[in-house]
Amino acid sequence: MNGIHILNKVIEGSNVKRLGLDPIKGSSPLQFKSCCWDPLSMGFKDVDEVREKLVGGMVFLHNDKNTDSFVGGLVLEIDEVMLDEEEVDRGDGRVVKREDRFSITFQSMLEGKGQSWRGRDHSMSYTSGLIEIE
């Protein structure tokens, strides 16, 4: 099974609210939507590849790479989200316009909480990239 670890920071001025993380009201078991992620910076070629690799896998959300996941669970859906165009400097002299992002809908599971960070862990990474879950 595939999985991914993602940094999900607390909204400034709050102790609990997370940037782009919302519980889905009325869902049982509890589901969350986490938005809006960039497929390229996570190591995917596009949203379709994210959907192919992560639906049915696991997502783990962390405060930082040194603490265990505070929530996570089974990925149910990956939906494409179109944002206003954003210019991104690719670092090689090219500036590209990026507007496609994706959201992750997942079912919260006990197995998704308390997991150590695995995968890419260099200082600038906010995601582990795709990992294999035993």
N, C-alpha and C positions, 0 to 999 in steps of 0.2 A: 504494500500500500504506500502511496506517496503522501508527503506532508510538507509543511512549510512553517517556519517560525518567522514572526513579524514583530517589529517594535511598534507599540501603540501607546503613545504618550498621553498623559493626563492633560486636559485642557487647562491652559493657564488660568489661575484663579479658582480652580476647583480641586477638590480632594479625590473625587471619584469619577467624574465624567471624562470619557475618552474621546479624542479627536476621531470623528467618523465612525464611532462604534455605537450602535443603537439596538436596544432589545426590541424584538418584534412583539408588540402588545397582543395578548391573547394566545400566544403560541404555547403549546404544551406537548412535549417538553420544550423548555425555553430555547428560543432561537435568537440569533443576533445577525445584524447586517453590518459589515465592516467595509468602509468605502473611503476613499477612492484611490486605488493602487495602480501603479504604472507597470504594465507587463514587461517592457524593455529593461527597466532598471532592476527587475526581479529575475531577469535571465530568461524570459520567454520572448518568442518572436511576435506574438500578438495575443489578443484575448481568447481566440479560438484554441490556441495551444494551452493556455491557462485552464480553460474549461476541460479540455481533454485530459490533462494531467492531474488536476486537483479535485474535480467532482468525485465524491466517494472516498476521498482521502481526508487528512486531518490538517487543521490549522491551529497554531498555538500563538497567542498574543502575549507579549512581554513588556514590562516597564523598561528593562534594559537587558543586555545580553548576559549579565552576571546574576540575574534573579530568575527564578522559575516562572513559568507562564501563569498569569492570573486568570485566564479563561482560554478555552479552546474547545474544539469538537469536530464533528463530522461535517465536511463541506457538502452542502446540499445543492447550491447553485452558484454559478459565476455569471454575472450580468455585465454587459458592456455599458459604460457610462461615458457620455460625451460631455466634456467640459469646454469652456471657452478656450480658444487656442492659446497655447503657452509656448513661448520660444525657449528652446533648450540648447545650450552650448554643448556640443558633443565632445569638446576638448581637443579636437583635431582641426580646428578652424572652421568647422561647419556648424551652422545654427539651423536646427530643424524645428518645425512646428509640431507640437504634440497635443492632441486633444482626447485621444482614446485612453480610457482608464477602465477599471473594473471594480465591481463590488463582490464581496464574498458573503453568502448567506450560509450560516452554519448552525447546527444543533449543538448546544452546549452539552458537554459530557464531562463526567468526573475525570476520565482519562486525559482530558485536554488541559486540566489544571495541574500545576506543580511539575511541569516538564522542564528539564534543563535545555538550554539553547544548544542546538546541533547545527552543523553546516558552516557556511561562511561566517567569519567572526572578526574580520578586519574592522578597524575603527569607523569607517564610513558606511559600512553595510547596515541597512535597516531590515534586511531579510536574510534568511539562511540560504535562499535558493531552494530548489526542489531537493528533498531528502527522501530516503527510503525509510519507512516505518516497519519494524518487525511485527 
